[in-house]
């Protein structure tokens, strides 16, 4: 079984999500996507990611605030 690195891409722009998914998948990464901060937090609660790529402006939260929330929830 192949052990791919997992990447979560968080962006509200569907074309950005599609492009990142295509590029990262072609390069051997397992890609998961979220279009809101809430969706990203749900996925992070039940999955472990090696890398998370965040948009700065999301419809329900600033990306910088989401980053702080992710750090608190995953490291404390």
PyMOL commands that set and color helices and strands:
alter all, ss='L'
color gray80, all
select helices_A, chain A and resi 14-26+37-46+63-75
alter helices_A, ss='H'
color red, helices_A
select strands_A, chain A and resi 6-10+30-34+51-54
alter strands_A, ss='S'
color yellow, strands_A
deselect
rebuild
show_as cartoon
